[in-house]
Amino acid sequence: MEYLEINNLKKKYGDFELNVNFSVKEGEFLCLIGPSGSGKSTVLSLLSGLEDADEGMIVLDGEDITQKTTQERNIGLVFQDYALFSNMNVEKNIQYGMDKKHKSSKEIKEQTELLLRYVDLEGYGKRSVSSLSGGEAQRVALARSLASEPKILLLDEPLSALDAPLRKRLRTVIRDIHNKTGITMIYVTHDREEAFAISDRIIIMKDGSIAADGSPESLYNRPNNAFTASFTGDGTLLDASLFFQNQSGLIFFRPESVIISDEALNPEMYPSYLVINNVQITGVEYTGSHYLLCVDYNGSYILALSLVKPSKSVISLLINEESITKI
């Protein structure tokens, strides 16, 4: 039995219907990503008990919690709006979530200091929360959620209100907290880069159901369908018959799998590559670290990466066949 099991969980709002099945291992860091309206936040609302499921079962650590209240589930929650108590200082906000009945004053103080170290806010205990920056406030919210020693921590777009450089710093803090505590985390984000950077596993949602489930590496390098391929980053999706005789369906490959050449290439010299000669560059986009090229191949478009700006408008391509996924 997995640590968290979600069985046939359903919720309907008008024309939208959520229907999901998945499980989570103890200590796993799972990210839920997908387009707006795909059902990511609805899953967290049902897991936390903020909303009731129409059907299905939620089992946490061997216990059916489907009908339990939010308070009875022992699940921590972190949202993008922090929800700190303005009339309390930092340490009082953190201690609010603790079970003080079974702790001495010394234990409460030690736990508070430990949590402040986890979120890199040592010495902030006596500060007013109104004096904190957005990033500091979110770290206090994280510490407060951990103070109740939850079985699982749910994070719903916790960094979306912050600017890009701060989001990158805080996602490192969140991953570090996970590594130090070993707590099971489910993290909802619309930011694919964020999900790929911090998670052990990703579930991609679409229209209330699960489109793909796997490690960041497997979803990026071997997507199982066209939606997952396009949602997880730049790439080329083409009819397989363009390259492979007697094959139907689609093929997909990433821009970094394509090598460009200014000269025509002999296919016999590259047996493990697809060789395409004399194709026209239709667009060049500089990203800061490389150039993203768009190339016209018989009316279809191929994306390729280059570290240098091409000197010619007509080039040749080498595509590593091992990097091609058939969909």
N, C-alpha and C positions, 0 to 999 in steps of 0.2 A: 504494500500500500504506500502511495506517495504521501508526502507531508500535507499537501493541499490537493483536493480532488474536486473538480467542477464537472458535474454530470448533468447533461441535457438542460443547462440553465437557459431559461427563456424569459424574455420581457418584451412586451409590445406597446408601442406608442403610435397610434394612428396607423400610417402605412409602414412604419419601421418596426422590424422584429429582430431581436437579438436571439441567437441560438448557438451556444458554444459548449464545447467539451474540451477540457485540458487539465493537466495536472502539473504540480510544481514540486521539485525536490526540496528537502530541508536545506537551507543555506544557499539556495539558488538565487541569482539576480536575473529576473525576467523582465523584459521590456515589451510593452504593448504599443505598437505603432499602427498607423493607418490614416486615411484621409479624414477630414472633418466629417462627423456624422456616421463614422463606421462602427461606433459602439464601444470604444476604448474606455471612456469615463463611465459609461453605464455598467460595464463589468466591475469596476472598482466600487461603484455605488451599491451593487448587489452583494459583493463580497463583504463590504463593511457593514451592511445592514441599513444603510441610509435609505435604500429602497427595497421593497419586497419583490422577489421573483414571482412570475406567474406560474412557472413550473421548474422542476429540477432540484438538485441537491448540492450542498456545499459541505464538504467534510474537511476539517482542519485538525491535524494531529490525531486522527482517529475518531474525532467527535463530530457528529452532525450538528452544524450550527445554522442550518437554513432558517429555522424559526426563531433563533435567538436575537435579542436586541443588540444594537451596536455596542453598548456597554458590556454585554455578556460575552462578546466574541473575542476580546483581548487582541484586537487588531489596531495597530497604529496608523494614523492618517496624516499626510502632509499635503497641503494644497498650495496653489500659487499665491494666495493672498495672505499667507502667514498666520492670520487669526490670533495674534498675541494679545494679551491683556494689558492695555495701556496704563492701568493703575498699579501694575506690578513691575518690579525691576527684572532684570534678566534671570537671576537665580530663582526668584519666586515663580516666574513663568515656567521654568524648567521643573521646579519641585511640585507644581500644581498637578502634574500627571503621576506623581509617585504614590505608592501605597505606603503612607507614613505610619500606619498602625503597627506594622511589624518591623519598623526601623528606628534606631536611636537617632538622636540629633547628630551624633558623630557620623553615622552611616549615611544619613541624608546629605550631610556636607561633603563627605568623600565621594558619593555618587554624583553629586552636582559638579564637583571639580573634575571628575573623570569625564563626564559628558561634555563639559566645556573644552577639555583637551581634545576630545574626539572631533569636535567641530571647529577647532583652532580658534577658540575665543577665551583662552586663559586670561584671567584678570578682568573679565567683563561682568562678573556676577552682580555687582552693585549698580551697574549702569541702568538708566531708564531706557526702556525699549523705544521710546520716541526719539532717542538720540542716535539710533542705529541706522546704518545704511540698509538698502534693500537686501544685499547679500548677507549682511550680519543678521538681520531679522530672520531670514530664511534658515540660517544655521541654528538660531535659537529655536525655531519651530521644529527643526530636525531633532535637536537635543531633547526638547519637551516630549516629542513622540516616542523617543527611545526610553525616556524616564519611566514609563509605565511598564517596561519590559514586555513588549508585545510579542506574540508568537510570530507575527508577520507584519511588515511595514508596507503600506500602500502609499505611493507618491503620484499625485495627479498633476502633471504639467508643473512641477515645483519651481522650475527655473524660467518659465516662459515670459515672466514680467521683467526679467533682467536683460541687460545688454549682452551682446555676444561674448566679449572677453571675460566678463564675470561669469557667464554661464559655463564657459570652459573651465574656469578655476573651481567653481562649485561642483561641477559633475565629478571632478577629481576628488573633492572632499567627500561626496556621497559614496563613491566607490571605495574610498579609504575607510569610511565608517563601516561599510559592508564587510570589508576584509578584516577589520579589527573585531567586530562583534559577531560575525557569522550569521547575522539575522537574515531571514528570507525576505526578499524585496520584490514587489511588483511595481514597475515604474511606467507610467503612461507619458508619452511624449509625441509631439508631431515632428520632432527634429530627428531625421534619420541619422545624421552624423553623431548626435548625442547617444542614440540607442546603440549604434555600432561601437562607440568608444567605451561604453561602461558595462554592457550587459554580458551575461553568460549565454543567454538565449533570447531570441526575439520571436514574438507572435505578431504576424501582420494581419490586420483585420480589414474587411471590406463588406459593406452592406450588412453588418450585424453577424457575420460569420468569420471563421478563420480561413484566410487565404493561404497562409504558409506558416510553418513552425520549424525553427531550427537555430543553429548557431549563426552568429553574424557572418562568419566565413562561408558557411554553406549557402546561406541565402544570397549572398553577394556573388559568389563564384558559380553556383549551380542552382539558379532559381527554378522552381518547379512549374511556373506558369508565366504567361505574358505580363499579368498584372504585377506579380512579384518582381519580375525582371526590370520593368520600367520604374516601379516605385522605389527600388533600392539603389538607384543611381543611373548615371548615363550608360547607354549601351545601344547596340544595333540589333533590331529584330527584323528578320527577313524570312521569306519563303525558302524552305530547305531545297526545293527543286532548282533554285538558282545556282546551287553549287554541287548538289548531290543527285545523281540520276536515280530515278525510280523511288525517290523519297518524298513523302508529303509532310505537312506540318510546318513548324517554324524552327528557326535556329536563332540563338542569341549569343552575343559576345560583347565584352567590355572594350572601351577605347584603348586601354593599355595592352590589350592582346594584339593590337594591330601595329605592325612596323611599316614605316614609309620609306620609300626610296625615290630618288630623283631619276633613276635609270630604269629601263625595262629589265625584267628579271626572267631567268630561264626556270620554268617550273620543275624541271628534272633535277635542278640543283637544290631544291627545297622539298623533299618528299613528305615531310610532316607538316607542311604549310599549304594553305590555299594561296595561290599567287594570282593577283589581279593587276594587269598592266594597263597603263594609259587611261587613268580615271581623272576626272576633273574636280578640283577643289572648288566648292561653292561657298565656303565660309571658314573664317579663321577667328577664333576667340582666344584672347590671352587671359589666362587665369592667375598669373603671378608666378606660378612654378612651372607652367608648361603651356603649350598651345593646343586647343581642342579644335580639330579639323572636321569639317563636314564635307564628305566626298560623294559625288554623284556616280552611282554604278547602275547603268541601264534604267534610269528613272527611280532607283531606290537609293537610300542614303545610308552611308556608313560613317561612323564616328571613329576618329583615331587621335592618339596623343603624339605630340612631338615636343622635344625639349628645345628645339630651335625652330624659328619661323621658316617655312618652306620657301625656297628661292624660285620654285617653278609652280605653275598653276595646274600642270598635268603631271601626275606622279604614279607610282606603282605601290601596291600593298602586299604585305605578307601577313597572313592571319594564322596563328598557331591553332591547329586542329584540336589539340587537347583542351584548349580554352573554350571551345564551342559547345554550348549546351543545346540539346534538342528538346523542344517543348511540344 
